[in-house]
Amino acid sequence: MKNITTVLILLSVFLGSSQQQIYNLTFEDGTDGSNPAFWNVFEPDTPAVEVVTNPDPDGVNTDPSTKVLKLNVMTTNACYAGAETQHAILGTWVLEAGVTSNETISLMVNKSTIGRIGVKFVNATNGTIFELTSQTNTVTNEWELLSWDISSFAASAENNNIDQLVLFSDFTCGDPDRTGPSTTYIDNISWGALKTGDPVLPTCSDGIKNGDEDGVDCGGSSCGPCEAYPFDFETATPFVGADGASFSIVDDAGNMVGQLENANAQNFSNAQIITGSLDFSGPPKGFSMRVKGDRSTPILFKVEQDGNPAAFFQNGQNYTTPGQWQTLIFDFSGESSVGVLNKTVIFFDISSPSSDPVSMDTFLFDDLVFDELTVLSIPSSEIQDLKIYPNPTNTDWTVESASTIDKIQVFDILGHRVNSYSPGSNQAVIKGDQLQSGLYFARIDGVNGSKTVRLVKE
């Protein structure tokens, strides 16, 4: 009886988690697929997915209060423009042969131009079950129903652990280029399948940038703030050493600084950190960093997209004052992306062999600042006898210095400048009444140098 009981238990568990289900994405609040933060567009310059109230109740979708998905496509977007759900937010499923409800997928569409609409299923290992792109809407600015025959794809070798839906809202691959933008509204996406797993929503501890996070497991509406420039190592900072190098924070004559050891353990040994996405729009920008080591060395400063190192920008400078601190400025004036690059990687002597002694491959670095190049050119020695109070505060901060304060710039955790002042005296007030609660950074420049401090708004 023991073996029979075990089989029955296993069978009941299987049946409990695997059952035929009709998936219907209605985009009403709180339903699967209704959170636009769980949809990704394919290109950074494409407007984000929106869920809006039906703007054009007609045709097959006459309810003026229903919620619908809105996809915008720009003229210059890729031929496969559209959006996709994040993996597993709808659960997992497979298509079963011979089950009628598993043989079609349909959706309602309202599009501003005539063009091809496509659908695609992807599994958890990014295998494609099907990609169908031949359907075309027949009217503009009116709701109609489109459907696709997917009956043959139950036999696909990739028909396992399906967990992603892809929509192509203006598919032009193989066709002439677009002549203008388009707006597509979609509603009531429906298909049947054998459910094999419940939806798994993004969390702040899954090691993936998902949901509305600004970085990996940080920012957005749910997670804690992302690490953000500037970095002065006066508090714990999650830089890490990679590819054979090791990172730590050490005391250098009373000043906490970052230290990278074994910088030449192998080719491409580095220090790195993931931050909130950086904004390179506007005036030319770059990074400044103070460096100290026992030998001269070239330094490559690279910023890339976490998980996609092919998206990057970099600049190299030379450290030339062994035994002394030197401020280097890395020019990123050729980069203009917004919200794409979020991982800093710093290489000291990127491809040379290990030194003898190995202590020659240890470098200190400090005071990393991301800003406009004109700002970074200001001398970086610190203002003396600087006081900021109260901190934290729920109103304003008072800044006092023994010398004249020329300029104060306040940045949010994403590196966006939110306030700027030119006091011209040894006392100033940073207004906090218009700032949301959270962490900010103030760069304070004076006749005797500059200093970056953290501000906490309660």
C-alpha positions as CSV (number, residue, x, y, z in Angstrom):
1,M,0.0,0.0,0.0
2,K,2.9,2.4,0.7
3,N,3.9,2.5,-3.0
4,I,0.3,3.0,-4.1
5,T,-0.2,5.8,-1.6
6,T,3.0,7.5,-2.8
7,V,1.8,7.4,-6.4
8,L,-1.6,8.8,-5.5
9,I,0.0,11.7,-3.6
10,L,2.3,12.5,-6.5
11,L,-0.6,12.3,-8.9
12,S,-2.7,14.7,-6.8
13,V,0.2,17.2,-6.6
14,F,0.6,17.0,-10.3
15,L,-3.1,17.5,-11.0
16,G,-3.2,20.3,-8.5
17,S,-0.6,22.4,-10.3
18,S,-1.3,21.3,-14.0
19,Q,-4.7,22.0,-15.5
20,Q,-6.2,23.4,-18.6
21,Q,-6.8,27.1,-18.3
22,I,-8.1,30.0,-20.5
23,Y,-5.7,32.9,-20.3
24,N,-7.5,36.2,-20.8
25,L,-5.6,39.5,-20.4
26,T,-8.2,42.2,-19.9
27,F,-5.8,44.8,-18.4
28,E,-8.3,45.6,-15.6
29,D,-6.7,46.7,-12.4
30,G,-5.1,43.9,-10.4
31,T,-5.4,41.3,-13.2
32,D,-2.5,39.4,-14.8
33,G,-0.6,41.5,-17.2
34,S,-2.3,44.7,-16.1
35,N,0.8,46.3,-14.5
36,P,2.7,48.1,-17.3
37,A,5.9,47.9,-15.2
38,F,6.0,44.2,-16.1
39,W,6.1,44.8,-19.8
40,N,9.3,45.7,-21.6
41,V,9.7,47.5,-24.9
42,F,12.6,46.4,-27.2
43,E,14.5,49.7,-27.6
44,P,15.3,52.4,-25.0
45,D,13.9,55.2,-27.2
46,T,10.5,53.6,-27.5
47,P,7.8,55.1,-25.2
48,A,7.0,52.8,-22.3
49,V,4.0,50.5,-22.3
50,E,0.8,52.1,-20.8
51,V,-2.5,50.8,-19.6
52,V,-5.2,53.3,-20.3
53,T,-9.0,53.6,-20.4
54,N,-10.4,52.7,-23.8
55,P,-10.1,55.9,-25.8
56,D,-12.2,54.8,-28.8
57,P,-15.2,52.6,-27.8
58,D,-16.5,51.2,-31.0
59,G,-16.3,48.1,-33.2
60,V,-15.9,44.9,-31.1
61,N,-14.9,46.8,-28.0
62,T,-17.6,49.3,-27.1
63,D,-17.1,49.6,-23.3
64,P,-15.9,53.2,-22.6
65,S,-14.7,52.2,-19.1
66,T,-12.6,49.2,-19.9
67,K,-8.8,49.3,-19.6
68,V,-6.6,48.5,-22.6
69,L,-2.9,48.2,-23.4
70,K,-1.3,51.1,-25.3
71,L,1.8,50.6,-27.5
72,N,3.6,53.5,-29.3
73,V,5.9,52.9,-32.2
74,M,8.3,55.6,-33.4
75,T,9.2,56.0,-37.1
76,T,12.8,54.9,-36.5
77,N,12.1,51.9,-34.2
78,A,13.2,48.5,-35.3
79,C,11.1,46.5,-37.8
80,Y,10.1,44.2,-34.9
81,A,8.8,47.0,-32.7
82,G,6.5,46.0,-29.9
83,A,6.6,44.8,-26.3
84,E,6.9,41.6,-24.2
85,T,5.9,40.5,-20.8
86,Q,8.7,39.8,-18.3
87,H,9.3,36.1,-17.9
88,A,6.9,34.2,-15.6
89,I,4.6,37.1,-14.7
90,L,1.7,35.2,-16.4
91,G,2.9,31.9,-14.9
92,T,4.0,28.9,-17.1
93,W,2.1,26.8,-19.5
94,V,2.3,24.3,-22.4
95,L,0.1,23.7,-25.4
96,E,-1.7,20.4,-25.6
97,A,-2.4,18.7,-28.9
98,G,-6.0,18.0,-29.6
99,V,-7.4,20.5,-27.1
100,T,-9.6,22.9,-29.0
101,S,-8.9,25.9,-26.7
102,N,-5.1,25.4,-27.2
103,E,-5.4,25.8,-31.0
104,T,-5.9,29.6,-31.3
105,I,-4.8,32.9,-29.8
106,S,-6.9,36.0,-30.3
107,L,-6.8,39.7,-29.4
108,M,-8.7,42.9,-30.0
109,V,-6.8,45.7,-31.7
110,N,-7.3,49.3,-32.5
111,K,-4.5,50.9,-34.5
112,S,-3.8,54.3,-36.0
113,T,-2.2,52.9,-39.2
114,I,-2.6,49.7,-41.3
115,G,0.2,47.3,-40.5
116,R,1.2,43.8,-39.4
117,I,0.4,42.7,-35.9
118,G,2.3,39.7,-34.5
119,V,2.3,37.3,-31.5
120,K,5.0,35.1,-30.1
121,F,5.3,32.6,-27.3
122,V,8.7,32.2,-25.6
123,N,9.8,29.6,-22.9
124,A,11.8,30.1,-19.8
125,T,15.1,29.4,-21.6
126,N,14.2,31.9,-24.4
127,G,13.2,29.2,-26.9
128,T,10.6,30.3,-29.4
129,I,7.4,28.2,-29.7
130,F,5.9,30.3,-32.5
131,E,6.3,33.8,-34.0
132,L,3.3,34.8,-36.2
133,T,3.5,38.1,-38.0
134,S,1.4,37.9,-41.1
135,Q,-1.9,39.3,-39.7
136,T,-2.8,42.9,-40.7
137,N,-5.5,45.1,-39.2
138,T,-8.1,46.0,-41.8
139,V,-9.3,49.3,-40.5
140,T,-7.7,52.2,-38.6
141,N,-8.9,53.8,-35.4
142,E,-11.5,51.1,-34.8
143,W,-11.6,47.9,-32.7
144,E,-11.5,44.6,-34.5
145,L,-10.7,41.0,-33.5
146,L,-7.7,39.1,-34.9
147,S,-6.9,35.5,-34.3
148,W,-4.1,33.1,-35.1
149,D,-4.1,29.3,-35.6
150,I,-1.4,27.8,-33.3
151,S,-2.6,24.2,-33.4
152,S,0.6,22.9,-35.0
153,F,2.9,24.3,-32.3
154,A,2.0,21.7,-29.7
155,A,4.5,19.6,-31.5
156,S,7.3,22.2,-31.1
157,A,10.4,21.0,-29.4
158,E,10.3,24.3,-27.4
159,N,6.8,23.6,-26.1
160,N,7.8,23.5,-22.5
161,N,7.8,26.0,-19.6
162,I,6.2,28.7,-21.8
163,D,6.3,31.9,-19.7
164,Q,6.4,34.9,-22.0
165,L,4.1,36.6,-24.4
166,V,5.5,38.9,-27.1
167,L,3.4,41.4,-29.1
168,F,4.6,43.0,-32.4
169,S,2.5,46.2,-32.8
170,D,3.9,47.3,-36.2
171,F,6.0,44.5,-37.8
172,T,7.8,45.8,-40.9
173,C,10.6,43.3,-41.3
174,G,10.9,42.6,-45.0
175,D,8.6,45.5,-45.8
176,P,9.5,49.2,-46.7
177,D,10.5,51.4,-43.8
178,R,7.9,53.2,-41.8
179,T,6.9,56.6,-42.9
180,G,5.6,57.7,-39.5
181,P,4.8,56.7,-36.0
182,S,1.8,54.6,-34.9
183,T,-0.3,54.0,-31.8
184,T,-1.8,50.6,-31.1
185,Y,-4.4,49.7,-28.5
186,I,-4.8,46.0,-27.5
187,D,-7.3,44.3,-25.3
188,N,-8.7,40.8,-24.4
189,I,-5.7,38.7,-25.4
190,S,-7.0,35.1,-25.1
191,W,-5.7,31.6,-25.5
192,G,-6.0,28.2,-23.8
193,A,-3.1,26.1,-22.4
194,L,-2.2,23.6,-19.8
195,K,-1.1,25.6,-16.8
196,T,2.1,24.3,-15.2
197,G,3.0,27.1,-12.8
198,D,1.5,30.2,-11.1
199,P,2.6,33.7,-11.9
200,V,5.9,34.8,-10.3
201,L,6.1,38.6,-9.9
202,P,9.4,40.5,-9.7
203,T,10.9,40.9,-6.2
204,C,13.7,43.0,-4.8
205,S,15.9,40.0,-4.2
206,D,15.9,38.0,-7.5
207,G,19.0,39.5,-8.9
208,I,17.2,40.8,-12.0
209,K,16.2,44.3,-13.1
210,N,12.5,43.9,-13.5
211,G,9.2,45.5,-12.6
212,D,9.7,49.2,-12.4
213,E,13.1,48.9,-10.7
214,D,15.7,51.6,-11.6
215,G,18.5,49.1,-11.1
216,V,18.9,45.4,-10.2
217,D,16.7,44.9,-7.1
218,C,16.6,48.6,-6.3
219,G,14.5,51.7,-7.0
220,G,11.0,51.9,-8.3
221,S,7.9,51.7,-6.2
222,S,8.8,48.7,-4.1
223,C,12.6,48.3,-3.6
224,G,15.0,50.4,-1.7
225,P,17.0,53.1,-3.4
226,C,19.7,52.2,-5.9
227,E,23.4,53.0,-5.3
228,A,24.0,56.4,-6.9
229,Y,26.9,58.7,-7.6
230,P,28.8,60.3,-6.0
231,F,30.8,57.7,-4.0
232,D,33.2,58.7,-1.3
233,F,33.4,55.4,0.7
234,E,32.7,57.1,4.0
235,T,29.9,54.5,4.4
236,A,29.6,50.9,3.1
237,T,29.5,50.9,-0.7
238,P,28.9,47.7,-2.7
239,F,31.8,47.9,-5.1
240,V,33.2,44.5,-5.8
241,G,36.5,43.2,-7.3
242,A,36.0,41.0,-10.3
243,D,38.1,38.7,-12.5
244,G,40.7,38.0,-9.9
245,A,40.8,41.4,-8.2
246,S,39.6,42.1,-4.7
247,F,38.0,45.3,-3.4
248,S,37.9,46.7,0.2
249,I,37.4,50.1,1.9
250,V,40.4,51.2,3.9
251,D,41.6,54.2,5.9
252,D,44.0,56.5,4.2
253,A,45.2,59.1,6.7
254,G,41.8,59.4,8.2
255,N,39.9,59.3,4.9
256,M,38.0,56.2,3.9
257,V,38.8,55.2,0.3
258,G,38.3,52.3,-2.0
259,Q,41.2,49.8,-2.5
260,L,41.6,47.4,-5.4
261,E,44.2,44.7,-4.9
262,N,45.5,42.3,-7.6
263,A,44.5,44.7,-10.3
264,N,46.6,42.6,-12.7
265,A,45.6,39.1,-11.5
266,Q,44.4,38.5,-15.1
267,N,43.4,40.3,-18.2
268,F,40.4,42.6,-17.4
269,S,40.6,42.4,-13.6
270,N,38.4,45.3,-12.4
271,A,36.3,47.0,-9.7
272,Q,32.6,47.3,-10.5
273,I,29.3,48.5,-9.1
274,I,25.7,48.5,-10.3
275,T,23.9,51.8,-9.8
276,G,20.6,53.3,-10.9
277,S,20.5,54.0,-14.6
278,L,22.5,57.1,-15.6
279,D,21.2,60.1,-17.6
280,F,23.7,61.3,-20.2
281,S,21.3,63.8,-21.9
282,G,22.0,67.5,-22.0
283,P,25.5,69.1,-21.8
284,P,28.5,66.8,-22.2
285,K,29.0,64.6,-19.1
286,G,31.7,62.5,-17.6
287,F,33.2,61.2,-14.4
288,S,35.9,62.3,-12.1
289,M,37.9,60.1,-9.7
290,R,40.9,60.5,-7.4
291,V,43.5,57.8,-7.8
292,K,46.7,56.8,-5.8
293,G,49.1,54.0,-6.4
294,D,52.8,53.0,-6.3
295,R,53.2,53.1,-10.0
296,S,51.9,54.9,-13.1
297,T,49.1,53.1,-15.0
298,P,46.5,53.6,-17.7
299,I,42.9,53.5,-16.3
300,L,39.9,52.6,-18.4
301,F,36.5,53.8,-17.0
302,K,33.6,51.9,-18.6
303,V,29.8,52.2,-18.0
304,E,27.7,49.5,-19.5
305,Q,24.2,48.1,-19.2
306,D,24.0,45.3,-16.6
307,G,23.3,42.0,-18.4
308,N,24.1,43.5,-21.8
309,P,27.8,44.5,-21.9
310,A,27.5,45.2,-25.7
311,A,25.7,48.5,-24.6
312,F,28.6,50.6,-23.2
313,F,30.7,53.7,-23.4
314,Q,34.2,54.1,-22.0
315,N,37.1,56.5,-21.7
316,G,40.7,56.0,-20.7
317,Q,43.1,58.3,-18.8
318,N,46.6,57.9,-17.3
319,Y,47.6,58.0,-13.7
320,T,51.0,59.7,-13.6
321,T,51.9,60.7,-10.0
322,P,53.0,57.5,-8.1
323,G,52.6,57.8,-4.3
324,Q,50.3,60.9,-4.7
325,W,46.6,61.4,-5.2
326,Q,45.7,62.6,-8.7
327,T,42.2,63.6,-10.0
328,L,41.3,62.1,-13.4
329,I,38.4,63.3,-15.5
330,F,36.9,60.7,-17.9
331,D,35.1,62.4,-20.9
332,F,31.8,60.8,-21.9
333,S,30.7,63.6,-24.2
334,G,30.0,61.1,-27.0
335,E,27.3,59.3,-25.0
336,S,23.7,60.6,-24.8
337,S,21.6,57.7,-23.6
338,V,19.0,58.0,-20.9
339,G,18.2,55.2,-18.5
340,V,20.3,52.5,-20.2
341,L,23.8,52.4,-18.7
342,N,23.8,51.3,-15.0
343,K,27.0,49.4,-14.3
344,T,30.4,51.0,-13.7
345,V,33.5,48.9,-14.4
346,I,37.0,50.4,-13.7
347,F,40.2,48.7,-15.1
348,F,43.6,49.6,-13.7
349,D,46.3,48.6,-16.3
350,I,43.7,46.4,-18.2
351,S,45.9,43.8,-19.8
352,S,49.5,43.8,-18.3
353,P,50.9,40.8,-16.4
354,S,51.1,40.8,-12.6
355,S,53.8,43.0,-11.1
356,D,56.7,41.9,-8.9
357,P,56.1,42.6,-6.1
358,V,52.4,42.1,-6.4
359,S,51.8,45.1,-4.1
360,M,52.5,47.3,-7.1
361,D,49.1,46.1,-8.4
362,T,47.2,47.7,-5.5
363,F,45.5,51.0,-6.2
364,L,43.4,53.4,-4.1
365,F,40.5,55.4,-5.5
366,D,38.0,57.9,-4.1
367,D,35.5,60.6,-4.7
368,L,33.8,59.3,-7.8
369,V,31.5,62.0,-9.3
370,F,29.2,61.9,-12.3
371,D,28.4,65.3,-13.7
372,E,28.7,67.8,-16.5
373,L,32.3,68.1,-17.7
374,T,32.3,71.8,-17.0
375,V,31.5,71.0,-13.3
376,L,34.0,68.2,-13.0
377,S,36.8,70.6,-14.0
378,I,36.5,72.4,-10.6
379,P,39.5,71.6,-8.3
380,S,38.6,68.7,-5.9
381,S,40.4,69.6,-2.7
382,E,38.0,69.6,0.2
383,I,36.3,72.5,1.9
384,Q,37.5,72.8,5.5
385,D,35.3,73.1,8.6
386,L,32.1,72.3,6.8
387,K,28.9,71.9,8.8
388,I,25.5,70.8,7.6
389,Y,22.5,70.6,10.0
390,P,20.0,69.3,10.8
391,N,20.7,66.0,8.9
392,P,18.3,64.2,8.6
393,T,15.7,66.9,8.3
394,N,12.0,67.2,7.3
395,T,12.5,70.8,6.2
396,D,15.7,72.6,5.2
397,W,19.5,72.1,5.7
398,T,21.8,74.8,6.9
399,V,25.3,74.8,5.4
400,E,28.2,76.6,7.1
401,S,31.9,76.8,6.2
402,A,34.9,78.7,7.4
403,S,35.4,79.9,3.8
404,T,33.1,81.2,1.1
405,I,30.7,78.8,-0.5
406,D,30.6,79.4,-4.2
407,K,28.1,76.8,-5.4
408,I,25.9,74.0,-4.1
409,Q,24.4,71.3,-6.3
410,V,21.9,68.8,-5.0
411,F,21.4,65.4,-6.8
412,D,18.9,62.6,-6.3
413,I,19.9,59.0,-6.1
414,L,19.8,58.6,-9.9
415,G,22.3,61.4,-10.4
416,H,19.7,64.0,-11.5
417,R,20.4,67.5,-10.3
418,V,17.3,68.8,-8.4
419,N,18.6,72.1,-6.9
420,S,21.5,74.5,-7.5
421,Y,22.5,77.5,-5.4
422,S,25.3,80.2,-5.7
423,P,25.5,81.6,-2.1
424,G,28.7,83.7,-2.3
425,S,29.0,83.6,1.5
426,N,30.1,81.2,4.2
427,Q,26.5,80.2,5.0
428,A,23.6,78.9,2.9
429,V,20.3,77.1,3.1
430,I,19.4,74.0,1.0
431,K,15.6,74.0,0.6
432,G,13.9,70.7,1.2
433,D,10.3,71.5,1.2
434,Q,9.8,70.5,-2.4
435,L,11.9,67.3,-2.1
436,Q,10.4,63.8,-1.6
437,S,11.6,61.8,1.4
438,G,14.8,59.9,0.7
439,L,18.5,60.1,0.1
440,Y,20.2,63.0,-1.7
441,F,23.8,64.2,-2.4
442,A,25.1,67.8,-2.2
443,R,28.3,68.8,-4.0
444,I,29.5,72.0,-2.2
445,D,32.2,74.0,-4.0
446,G,34.2,76.8,-2.4
447,V,37.3,78.9,-2.7
448,N,39.3,76.2,-0.9
449,G,38.0,73.1,-2.8
450,S,34.9,71.0,-2.8
451,K,33.1,68.3,-0.8
452,T,30.3,65.9,-1.5
453,V,27.9,65.0,1.4
454,R,24.8,62.9,1.9
455,L,21.5,64.5,2.8
456,V,18.6,62.6,4.3
457,K,15.1,64.1,3.8
458,E,12.6,62.6,6.3
